[in-house]
């Protein structure tokens, strides 16, 4: 059955992602009233609809604070990176639901209807129903539930990139961050190929949401695993973001900020090339230098 994404979620791609606000600006002791823009942040509830025996069930699986837009991709990316769905065919339909009177004119509830063959194993989806925009992993019910099952190490075949190209990625991403230019308050996640060409980019007030939107778009288009691409992060590299990349088969992550200890541990365990503090002409390689074409 062909995946259907309702028009109510498609329109979220073109809604405003920032809001005007009147502020008092102080410059060298002089106060002036000016119009500024702040990034929109609203809750999104993801509901799952699946066949359980002979009857269909519905359950809320996550509430996250996100920047409205690309909500269907966000929901698909979340379910994909959590291991709930493995193939685009597992999802039958994604629809927006709930009231239309939220601030951005869209909807803050999205329902993902799974195909009849898709099975849900709830013990493996142990999240509290609230996750802040800055942390996706803090909602996990226990440390045992942190790791998505069935993951394997990524081979060194098929992806190599020149170090000089790593130094160009941040500038290319910033050139495409129109909402960040307005607000200064959005994270970005982007995909690049081995030639350093920008393939796709998503922004969100939450780091994990930006990655879910980015990977969700590729998943829905049937492009995963992403074995010939790297994931660029505008902030730090956390355990959860590396795990999302691992589920999608991404061999390299380049982050502007620092990695956490668990992120480095995961990179070494599953052979993900991990680059941090990628700013200007400098960066640190925490694992996987073999995928750099000019570094032994």
GUVEX-904911 format. One record per residue (C-alpha): residue number from 1; x, y, z negated. Coordinates in pm, 1 decimal, decimal comma, padded with zeros to 6 digits. Last residue first. Layout:
N
NUM;X;Y;Z
...
END
This chain:
296
296;04651,3;00773,5;-00755,6
295;04484,3;01106,8;-00677,4
294;04430,9;01232,5;-00322,3
293;04102,5;01054,3;-00240,6
292;03947,1;01090,6;-00584,3
291;03737,8;00775,8;-00640,3
290;04028,0;00615,0;-00824,1
289;04008,3;00891,3;-01085,1
288;03721,0;00697,5;-01243,1
287;03707,1;00815,8;-01602,8
286;03733,3;01135,1;-01805,7
285;03856,3;01350,6;-01518,1
284;03888,4;01714,5;-01628,5
283;03831,2;02010,8;-01398,4
282;04009,0;02322,8;-01279,1
281;04003,2;02539,5;-00965,9
280;03686,8;02727,1;-01059,5
279;03492,1;02544,8;-01325,6
278;03440,3;02170,7;-01343,5
277;03451,8;02129,5;-01723,4
276;03370,2;01759,2;-01684,9
275;03426,2;01485,0;-01428,0
274;03298,9;01129,6;-01477,4
273;03356,3;00851,7;-01226,0
272;03109,2;00580,5;-01324,1
271;03265,3;00242,2;-01392,7
270;02982,5;00089,2;-01599,9
269;03162,3;00056,8;-01933,3
268;03395,2;00350,5;-01872,7
267;03114,3;00588,2;-01779,4
266;02901,8;00465,6;-02072,2
265;03182,8;00536,9;-02318,9
264;03240,6;00880,3;-02167,8
263;02869,5;00959,8;-02200,7
262;02867,0;00828,2;-02556,5
261;03152,2;01063,4;-02646,8
260;02967,5;01360,2;-02496,5
259;03069,3;01522,8;-02170,9
258;03157,8;01891,6;-02154,1
257;03013,2;02148,5;-01918,8
256;03022,2;02216,8;-01545,7
255;02945,8;01852,4;-01478,8
254;03050,3;01624,5;-01192,4
253;02903,3;01275,1;-01192,8
252;03024,8;00994,2;-00967,7
251;02905,6;00647,7;-00854,0
250;02527,2;00716,4;-00843,6
249;02335,2;00385,4;-00840,4
248;01997,8;00536,4;-00936,6
247;01994,9;00348,2;-01268,9
246;02350,2;00471,1;-01327,6
245;02251,3;00832,2;-01265,7
244;01975,2;00804,9;-01525,5
243;02224,4;00646,5;-01765,1
242;02469,0;00930,3;-01711,0
241;02196,8;01182,2;-01789,5
240;02102,9;00992,5;-02103,2
239;02455,8;00979,5;-02240,5
238;02508,0;01352,4;-02196,4
237;02701,0;01550,0;-01935,3
236;02701,7;01923,4;-02008,0
235;02553,3;02196,5;-01793,3
234;02511,7;02268,8;-01421,3
233;02511,3;01897,5;-01338,9
232;02631,2;01761,1;-01003,2
231;02544,1;01404,0;-00904,6
230;02763,7;01236,3;-00646,6
229;02654,2;01054,5;-00334,2
228;02742,5;00742,0;-00138,0
227;02584,9;00479,6;-00367,5
226;02254,0;00661,3;-00410,4
225;02046,7;00346,7;-00465,4
224;01794,1;00478,3;-00375,9
223;01670,3;00649,8;-00059,2
222;01311,1;00519,8;-00056,6
221;01157,7;00868,4;-00031,5
220;00989,1;00824,7;-00371,2
219;01326,1;00734,7;-00524,4
218;01505,5;01033,0;-00369,4
217;01242,6;01275,1;-00500,0
216;01248,9;01107,4;-00840,7
215;01626,6;01142,1;-00858,2
214;01608,1;01520,8;-00825,8
213;01299,0;01566,5;-01042,2
212;01439,8;01334,0;-01309,6
211;01772,6;01519,5;-01302,1
210;01604,9;01858,1;-01348,6
209;01390,3;01708,8;-01625,0
208;01698,5;01576,8;-01806,8
207;01853,3;01923,5;-01815,5
206;01534,3;02095,8;-01929,4
205;01442,8;02447,1;-01812,2
204;01427,2;02300,9;-01464,0
203;01599,3;02326,4;-01126,9
202;01624,9;02077,4;-00839,2
201;01880,7;02042,4;-00560,7
200;01928,4;01821,1;-00255,2
199;02193,5;01739,1;00004,1
198;02473,8;01987,2;-00066,3
197;02773,2;01896,2;00151,0
196;03099,1;01810,7;-00026,7
195;03214,2;01576,7;00249,9
194;03162,5;01273,8;00025,4
193;02794,0;01363,8;-00013,7
192;02643,1;01599,0;-00269,8
191;02336,2;01572,2;-00494,0
190;02221,6;01849,0;-00724,6
189;02097,2;01908,5;-01078,2
188;02034,0;02261,3;-01201,4
187;01953,4;02403,8;-01543,1
186;01735,0;02711,0;-01573,2
185;01755,0;03021,2;-01793,4
184;01942,7;03293,7;-01607,8
183;01598,9;03432,6;-01524,4
182;01590,4;03582,1;-01176,4
181;01917,5;03438,7;-01042,5
180;01823,4;03108,5;-01204,7
179;01504,0;03109,7;-00997,8
178;01699,4;03146,9;-00671,8
177;01953,1;02876,8;-00749,8
176;02080,6;02798,5;-00398,3
175;02404,0;03001,0;-00408,3
174;02466,9;02868,2;-00757,9
173;02479,7;02513,5;-00622,8
172;02736,2;02594,3;-00354,8
171;02951,7;02785,9;-00604,3
170;02945,5;02493,2;-00847,5
169;03044,3;02241,4;-00580,1
168;03355,1;02410,0;-00439,7
167;03612,3;02284,3;-00693,8
166;03503,9;01923,9;-00641,9
165;03590,9;01969,2;-00273,7
164;03956,5;02030,0;-00357,5
163;03962,7;01697,3;-00543,8
162;03887,3;01508,7;-00218,5
161;03599,8;01260,5;-00239,1
160;03575,6;00882,7;-00230,9
159;03267,0;00663,0;-00223,9
158;03205,9;00329,7;-00050,0
157;03373,8;00072,3;-00270,6
156;03477,2;00144,2;-00629,7
155;03207,4;-00087,8;-00765,2
154;02931,6;00027,0;-01000,6
153;02889,8;-00174,7;-01321,3
152;02557,7;-00346,9;-01388,2
151;02220,6;-00245,9;-01531,5
150;01951,1;-00502,2;-01614,8
149;01811,0;-00335,0;-01926,3
148;01785,6;00042,9;-01977,7
147;01994,0;00127,3;-02281,6
146;01862,7;00344,4;-02562,2
145;01601,4;00103,9;-02696,7
144;01838,8;-00061,0;-02943,0
143;01924,2;00283,6;-03078,2
142;01563,9;00320,2;-03191,9
141;01240,9;00503,9;-03112,7
140;01386,6;00717,0;-02834,1
139;01261,8;01075,0;-02852,2
138;01611,5;01217,3;-02900,4
137;01712,3;01083,5;-02557,1
136;01536,6;01350,7;-02354,8
135;01692,0;01652,7;-02517,4
134;01682,8;02017,8;-02412,3
133;01322,9;02030,3;-02288,8
132;01203,8;01866,5;-02608,5
131;01064,4;01514,2;-02600,0
130;00725,3;01425,9;-02742,3
129;00541,0;01097,5;-02699,5
128;00790,0;00901,9;-02909,5
127;00968,0;00663,8;-02685,8
126;00994,4;00285,2;-02695,7
125;00952,3;00185,7;-02330,9
124;01119,9;-00154,7;-02343,7
123;00867,8;-00287,2;-02598,5
122;00595,6;-00173,0;-02355,4
121;00677,0;-00411,3;-02072,7
120;00468,1;-00281,6;-01783,0
119;00404,0;-00500,3;-01480,5
118;00372,9;-00377,4;-01123,4
117;00179,6;-00615,7;-00895,6
116;-00144,8;-00416,6;-00914,6
115;00026,6;-00098,7;-00799,0
114;00089,7;00163,9;-01064,0
113;-00121,6;00475,9;-01101,3
112;00083,9;00771,2;-01224,1
111;-00124,2;01038,9;-01390,5
110;-00007,6;01397,7;-01434,5
109;-00120,9;01638,4;-01702,3
108;-00011,9;02003,0;-01716,4
107;-00205,5;02131,4;-01417,3
106;-00148,9;02431,3;-01192,6
105;-00230,2;02799,8;-01219,2
104;00108,2;02886,0;-01375,1
103;-00040,8;02986,8;-01710,0
102;-00276,3;02691,3;-01747,4
101;-00636,0;02717,3;-01630,6
100;-00647,6;02419,9;-01396,6
99;-00765,3;02175,5;-01662,8
98;-00658,3;01808,3;-01657,1
97;-00535,2;01598,6;-01368,5
96;-00249,6;01588,8;-01120,9
95;-00227,1;01272,1;-00917,4
94;00042,8;01016,0;-00839,9
93;-00066,4;00705,9;-00649,7
92;00033,9;00346,5;-00581,1
91;00368,7;00331,4;-00756,4
90;00545,9;-00006,8;-00761,6
89;00598,5;00031,0;-00385,3
88;00856,3;00302,7;-00459,2
87;01070,1;00026,1;-00614,1
86;01206,5;-00039,2;-00964,6
85;00938,7;00103,5;-01191,9
84;00943,4;00105,3;-01572,3
83;01325,4;00107,1;-01579,4
82;01344,2;00433,0;-01774,9
81;01521,8;00603,7;-01482,3
80;01239,4;00504,7;-01247,8
79;00960,6;00612,6;-01485,2
78;01126,0;00952,3;-01542,3
77;01205,3;00998,5;-01174,5
76;00847,3;00922,5;-01075,8
75;00706,8;01168,0;-01330,0
74;00954,1;01441,9;-01235,7
73;00898,1;01383,2;-00865,0
72;00522,2;01420,8;-00914,7
71;00584,1;01737,3;-01117,5
70;00791,2;01906,9;-00847,8
69;00703,7;02243,2;-01004,7
68;00631,6;02364,1;-01357,5
67;00943,1;02422,7;-01571,9
66;00940,9;02148,2;-01832,3
65;00861,3;02063,5;-02192,3
64;00808,8;01689,4;-02205,8
63;00520,1;01471,2;-02313,6
62;00578,3;01104,9;-02243,5
61;00409,4;00766,8;-02212,5
60;00038,3;00852,4;-02233,6
59;-00158,8;00534,8;-02181,0
58;-00411,7;00399,6;-01933,9
57;-00524,9;00041,3;-01883,3
56;-00671,8;-00138,5;-01584,4
55;-00858,1;-00463,8;-01637,8
54;-00813,1;-00820,1;-01516,9
53;-00477,8;-00889,9;-01681,7
52;-00326,3;-00551,3;-01754,2
51;-00331,6;-00344,9;-01435,4
50;-00161,5;-00007,1;-01476,0
49;-00237,2;00363,5;-01524,8
48;00046,0;00563,0;-01684,1
47;00006,5;00915,4;-01815,9
46;00279,8;01178,4;-01808,7
45;00200,0;01487,5;-02015,7
44;00374,3;01804,5;-01903,4
43;00429,6;02086,5;-02149,9
42;00507,1;02438,7;-02029,3
41;00823,0;02645,5;-01986,8
40;00837,6;02922,6;-01728,4
39;01178,3;03085,9;-01691,2
38;01190,5;03450,6;-01795,0
37;01174,5;03758,2;-01574,1
36;01249,8;04119,6;-01667,8
35;01066,5;04449,0;-01634,0
34;01245,7;04739,6;-01799,5
33;01201,8;04972,2;-02099,0
32;01525,4;05155,6;-02179,7
31;01741,0;05182,3;-02491,7
30;02079,8;05355,7;-02481,5
29;02337,7;05231,1;-02735,0
28;02589,2;05126,6;-02470,9
27;02314,8;04938,1;-02283,7
26;02009,1;04821,7;-02480,3
25;01723,1;04672,7;-02278,5
24;01369,6;04675,2;-02419,8
23;01162,0;04411,7;-02246,8
22;00846,3;04377,0;-02036,2
21;00790,3;04024,5;-01912,9
20;00752,6;03873,4;-01566,4
19;00713,5;03494,3;-01544,7
18;00932,1;03241,1;-01366,9
17;00866,4;02916,8;-01185,1
16;00585,5;03048,1;-00964,3
15;00396,2;02778,2;-00779,7
14;00523,2;02640,9;-00448,9
13;00619,6;02283,9;-00537,8
12;00323,2;02255,5;-00775,4
11;00100,8;02258,5;-00469,1
10;00198,8;01901,7;-00399,9
9;00065,0;01785,0;-00735,4
8;-00293,0;01886,5;-00671,4
7;-00257,1;01771,3;-00311,3
6;-00240,1;01412,1;-00431,8
5;00067,4;01196,1;-00388,1
4;-00021,9;00869,7;-00220,1
3;00218,1;00579,4;-00184,5
2;00136,2;00343,1;00096,7
1;00000,0;00000,0;00000,0
END
